[in-house]
Amino acid sequence: MALEPAGAVEAPAGPDGEALRASCLVPCMPLLLRERPADSRSLAEGLCAFGFRCDARAAGRRLRSLERGALVQRCAVPGRYRLTRRGRSRLDASARALAAISRRLEAFFGRCETRQASGSGSGAGAGAPWHSGQRPSTVRTLSPT
């Protein structure tokens, strides 16, 4: 099974959908590795907490890709990887970027709620979750430590 977001809503099809999945996944693996060195099986399990369905083989392929980019390196314990200094820097940058995206999403949903409350929310999108009072959960920001 490939790495993909779990849940009822699928990512957009085509190259943009793949880019969306990858952009969401990229900071998750380094975050897990910042918490503790891990092997591909542990990372696959950890990615489930972020809403990705993943098997150990797919996580292993992604780990090797991160290793080629010098973001992770193998530990003395066989099969385990740890985050490098470069990987920590990239994680910090990703956290800042995700925080900015989160603010944009908050503004977007705020405008959707305002438009619905003013009565001009009929038409396209009237069946969206925030129209029934159920605001979709937005991205939790990651604060670098």
Phi, psi and chi 1 to 4 in degrees:
 res  aa     phi    psi   chi1   chi2   chi3   chi4
   1 MET       -  138.4  178.7 -178.3  -55.2      -
   2 ALA   -81.4  169.4      -      -      -      -
   3 LEU   -76.5  124.3  -65.1  168.1      -      -
   4 GLU  -156.4  153.0   55.3 -173.6   60.3      -
   5 PRO   -64.9  139.3  -16.4   26.2      -      -
   6 ALA   -88.4  158.2      -      -      -      -
   7 GLY   120.7  176.3      -      -      -      -
   8 ALA   -75.1  -28.1      -      -      -      -
   9 VAL   -91.6  124.9  178.5      -      -      -
  10 GLU   -89.5  151.0  -67.3 -175.3   21.0      -
  11 ALA   -67.9  154.7      -      -      -      -
  12 PRO   -54.2  145.7  -21.1   29.2      -      -
  13 ALA   -74.5  161.6      -      -      -      -
  14 GLY    86.5 -170.3      -      -      -      -
  15 PRO   -59.9  -34.2   -7.6   11.9      -      -
  16 ASP   -66.2  -36.9  -67.6  -25.6      -      -
  17 GLY   -64.6  -42.0      -      -      -      -
  18 GLU   -64.7  -40.3 -173.4   59.1   35.8      -
  19 ALA   -64.6  -37.8      -      -      -      -
  20 LEU   -63.7  -46.9  177.9   61.5      -      -
  21 ARG   -60.3  -45.9  -77.2 -169.1  -69.3  -84.6
  22 ALA   -64.7  -40.9      -      -      -      -
  23 SER   -67.3  -29.1   67.6      -      -      -
  24 CYS   -77.4  -34.2  -67.7      -      -      -
  25 LEU   -77.7  -36.6  174.7   66.5      -      -
  26 VAL   -50.5  -48.0  167.1      -      -      -
  27 PRO   -77.7  -16.7   19.9  -24.2      -      -
  28 CYS   -70.9  -45.0  -65.6      -      -      -
  29 MET   -63.2  -47.8  -76.2 -175.5  114.1      -
  30 PRO   -61.0  -35.2  -26.6   35.5      -      -
  31 LEU   -62.0  -45.1  178.1   61.7      -      -
  32 LEU   -61.6  -39.7  -67.9  168.8      -      -
  33 LEU   -73.1  -26.5  -70.1  169.2      -      -
  34 ARG   -66.9  -34.1 -173.9 -172.2   71.5 -177.9
  35 GLU   -68.9  -38.7  -67.0  169.3   -5.3      -
  36 ARG  -173.8  147.7   72.3  177.4 -162.8  -78.5
  37 PRO   -58.0  147.0  -23.8   34.4      -      -
  38 ALA  -151.4  162.4      -      -      -      -
  39 ASP   -99.6  176.2   59.5   14.9      -      -
  40 SER   -63.1  -34.7   58.6      -      -      -
  41 ARG   -66.2  -45.0 -176.9  178.5  -54.8  -88.5
  42 SER   -63.3  -40.0  -61.8      -      -      -
  43 LEU   -65.5  -40.5  -74.7  172.0      -      -
  44 ALA   -59.6  -42.3      -      -      -      -
  45 GLU   -66.1  -41.6  -68.5  169.1    3.3      -
  46 GLY   -64.5  -33.8      -      -      -      -
  47 LEU   -66.8  -25.2  -71.3  170.0      -      -
  48 CYS   -60.3  -34.4  -70.6      -      -      -
  49 ALA   -64.4  -22.5      -      -      -      -
  50 PHE   -93.7    2.3  -71.4  106.4      -      -
  51 GLY    91.0   14.8      -      -      -      -
  52 PHE   -99.5  139.1  -69.4   96.3      -      -
  53 ARG   -94.1  127.3  -70.8 -172.7  -56.7 -110.1
  54 CYS  -152.8  144.2  177.0      -      -      -
  55 ASP  -109.4  168.1   63.1   22.9      -      -
  56 ALA   -62.8  -35.0      -      -      -      -
  57 ARG   -63.6  -45.3  -98.2 -168.5  -45.3 -143.4
  58 ALA   -65.2  -40.2      -      -      -      -
  59 ALA   -64.0  -38.9      -      -      -      -
  60 GLY   -62.7  -41.3      -      -      -      -
  61 ARG   -62.7  -42.5  -74.9 -169.6  -59.2  -87.9
  62 ARG   -66.6  -38.1 -174.2   70.7 -173.9  145.5
  63 LEU   -61.0  -44.8  -89.0  170.2      -      -
  64 ARG   -64.3  -33.8  -72.3 -174.5  -66.8  -79.0
  65 SER   -66.1  -42.8  172.1      -      -      -
  66 LEU   -65.8  -33.5  -67.5  172.0      -      -
  67 GLU   -66.9  -41.1 -175.1  178.5   26.8      -
  68 ARG   -61.3  -30.8  -74.7 -170.7  -61.1  -86.3
  69 GLY   -87.0    6.0      -      -      -      -
  70 ALA    62.9   26.3      -      -      -      -
  71 LEU   -89.5  -25.5  -57.9  176.4      -      -
  72 VAL  -134.2  161.3  -58.0      -      -      -
  73 GLN  -143.4  156.8   68.7 -177.4   30.9      -
  74 ARG   -70.9  145.2  -65.9  175.0 -165.6 -106.9
  75 CYS   -91.5  175.2  -66.2      -      -      -
  76 ALA   -65.8  -30.2      -      -      -      -
  77 VAL   -76.2  122.1  177.8      -      -      -
  78 PRO   -55.4  135.5  -23.2   32.2      -      -
  79 GLY    84.1   -8.9      -      -      -      -
  80 ARG   -98.2  147.6  -69.0 -160.3  179.4  -98.0
  81 TYR  -124.1  154.6  -69.8   80.9      -      -
  82 ARG  -133.0  159.3   70.1  175.9 -172.7   81.8
  83 LEU   -77.8  137.6 -162.6   58.5      -      -
  84 THR   -90.5  173.0   63.2      -      -      -
  85 ARG   -58.8  -42.8 -175.9  172.9  -65.1  156.8
  86 ARG   -62.9  -38.9 -177.2  176.1 -178.4  178.9
  87 GLY   -64.2  -39.4      -      -      -      -
  88 ARG   -64.5  -41.0  -76.2 -170.9  -64.8  -83.4
  89 SER   -62.2  -43.3  -66.6      -      -      -
  90 ARG   -65.1  -38.6  178.8   76.0   57.9   89.0
  91 LEU   -62.6  -44.4  175.8   59.5      -      -
  92 ASP   -60.2  -43.5  -68.0  -15.2      -      -
  93 ALA   -63.9  -40.3      -      -      -      -
  94 SER   -64.0  -40.0  -66.2      -      -      -
  95 ALA   -62.2  -41.6      -      -      -      -
  96 ARG   -64.8  -41.9  -72.2 -171.5  -62.3  -85.8
  97 ALA   -65.0  -42.1      -      -      -      -
  98 LEU   -66.0  -35.5  -72.6  171.8      -      -
  99 ALA   -62.9  -40.9      -      -      -      -
 100 ALA   -65.2  -41.6      -      -      -      -
 101 ILE   -63.0  -41.1  -68.9  167.6      -      -
 102 SER   -60.6  -42.4  179.8      -      -      -
 103 ARG   -62.9  -40.7  -72.0 -171.2  -63.8  -86.1
 104 ARG   -64.1  -40.2  -70.9 -177.7 -170.7  120.2
 105 LEU   -65.2  -41.6  -71.6  171.9      -      -
 106 GLU   -59.1  -44.2  -72.1  -66.6  -32.1      -
 107 ALA   -63.1  -42.6      -      -      -      -
 108 PHE   -60.2  -51.6  171.7   82.9      -      -
 109 PHE   -68.5  -32.1  -71.6  122.1      -      -
 110 GLY   -62.0  -42.4      -      -      -      -
 111 ARG   -67.2  -37.4  -73.0 -176.8   70.7  166.2
 112 CYS   -62.8  -43.3  -71.7      -      -      -
 113 GLU   -66.3  -40.5  -70.1  169.1  -10.9      -
 114 THR   -63.2  -43.6  -59.4      -      -      -
 115 ARG   -63.6  -41.8 -173.2  170.2  174.9   94.0
 116 GLN   -66.8  -41.5  177.6   61.0   23.9      -
 117 ALA   -65.3  -30.4      -      -      -      -
 118 SER   -80.9   -3.3   69.2      -      -      -
 119 GLY    88.8    1.1      -      -      -      -
 120 SER  -100.1   22.5   60.1      -      -      -
 121 GLY   -92.6    7.4      -      -      -      -
 122 SER   -76.1  161.9   60.3      -      -      -
 123 GLY   102.4 -150.9      -      -      -      -
 124 ALA   -59.5  131.2      -      -      -      -
 125 GLY    88.2    1.5      -      -      -      -
 126 ALA   -63.7  -20.4      -      -      -      -
 127 GLY   -91.8    8.3      -      -      -      -
 128 ALA   -66.2  152.8      -      -      -      -
 129 PRO   -57.2  -33.9   -5.4    6.8      -      -
 130 TRP   -72.8  -13.8   55.8   85.3      -      -
 131 HIS   -75.4  -20.6  -68.0  -81.4      -      -
 132 SER   -99.3   12.7   63.8      -      -      -
 133 GLY    88.2   -5.5      -      -      -      -
 134 GLN   -96.0   93.3  -69.6  -70.6  -21.2      -
 135 ARG   -76.2  130.0 -176.0  174.9 -173.1  175.4
 136 PRO   -64.4  146.7   11.0  -14.6      -      -
 137 SER   -69.1  141.4   61.0      -      -      -
 138 THR  -104.2  175.9   56.8      -      -      -
 139 VAL   -65.3  129.7  177.3      -      -      -
 140 ARG   -79.0  135.1  -75.1 -171.6  -66.9  174.6
 141 THR   -79.4  147.1   59.2      -      -      -
 142 LEU  -105.0  121.5  -55.9  171.9      -      -
 143 SER   -98.4  124.9   55.8      -      -      -
 144 PRO   -64.3  141.2   -1.0    4.7      -      -
 145 THR  -113.5      -   56.0      -      -      -
